[in-house]
Amino acid sequence: MNEDAEPGLMRALHDEHAPALWSYALRLTGGDRARAEDVVQETLLRAWRHPKVLDQSQRSARAWLFTVARRIAIDGWRSAAARAEVSTDAPPELAAPDDTERAVQGWIVADALRELSPRHREVLALCFFGGLSVADAAARLGVAEGTVKSRTHYALRALRLILEERGVTQ
C-alpha cells in the first residue's frame, strides 16, 4: 500500500464506519461513554495496524471493525472480572460504624447540662456518668439519699425540657 494513500483510506474508513462503531461500542459497554470511546479508539488503531482492512469493501470492513470491537469489549470485561475477584483466607474487615450522630447528640446533651443548676449537674455527673449508686452519691455529696433521688428527678426533668426546646425528642 502506498503511504500517501493510507491516511486518506484511514480517514475514509473512519468517516464511513465511526458513527456506527460508536453506537455499537456504546451498547457493548452498557452505556459507559468513556469505555466506548476506548473501544472505538483501540478498534481503529488495530485497523490502522492491519492495512488490509483499509482495502476491503465497505461491508467486510464494517464486519471486521465490529468483530474487533466486540473482542476488545470482552477482553475488558474479562480483565475487570479478574481484577475484581480476590481470594483470601480471612473475611474482609467490617465497616467501621459512623459515630457522627452519637457525637452530635453528645455535644447537644453536654451543652444542655451546662444550663442546669450546679447541684443538678453534680448529681447527674455522679449517678449517670460516674456510675455511682444513690447511696454512694449521697455519701460523696454529704446529703441524704432522698435528696440525691429528688435532685436526680428534677435534674432529669429540667434536662428533658431543655432538650425538647432544642428539638431533641426521644
Secondary structure as the mmCIF struct_conf table of DSSP 4:
data_model
#
loop_
_struct_conf.conf_type_id
_struct_conf.id
_struct_conf.beg_label_comp_id
_struct_conf.beg_label_asym_id
_struct_conf.beg_label_seq_id
_struct_conf.end_label_comp_id
_struct_conf.end_label_asym_id
_struct_conf.end_label_seq_id
TURN_TY1_P TURN_TY1_P1 GLU A 3 ASP A 4
HELX_RH_AL_P HELX_RH_AL_P1 ALA A 5 LEU A 28
TURN_TY1_P TURN_TY1_P2 THR A 29 GLY A 31
HELX_RH_AL_P HELX_RH_AL_P2 ARG A 33 ARG A 49
HELX_RH_3T_P HELX_RH_3T_P1 PRO A 51 VAL A 53
TURN_TY1_P TURN_TY1_P3 LEU A 54 ASP A 55
BEND BEND1 GLN A 56 GLN A 56
HELX_RH_AL_P HELX_RH_AL_P3 GLN A 58 ALA A 84
BEND BEND2 ASP A 89 ALA A 90
HELX_LH_PP_P HELX_LH_PP_P1 PRO A 91 PRO A 97
HELX_RH_AL_P HELX_RH_AL_P4 THR A 100 LEU A 113
TURN_TY1_P TURN_TY1_P4 ARG A 114 GLU A 115
BEND BEND3 LEU A 116 LEU A 116
HELX_RH_AL_P HELX_RH_AL_P5 PRO A 118 LEU A 124
HELX_RH_PI_P HELX_RH_PI_P1 ALA A 125 PHE A 129
BEND BEND4 GLY A 130 GLY A 130
HELX_RH_AL_P HELX_RH_AL_P6 VAL A 134 LEU A 141
TURN_TY1_P TURN_TY1_P5 GLY A 142 GLY A 142
BEND BEND5 VAL A 143 VAL A 143
HELX_RH_AL_P HELX_RH_AL_P7 GLU A 145 GLU A 165
TURN_TY1_P TURN_TY1_P6 ARG A 166 GLY A 167
#
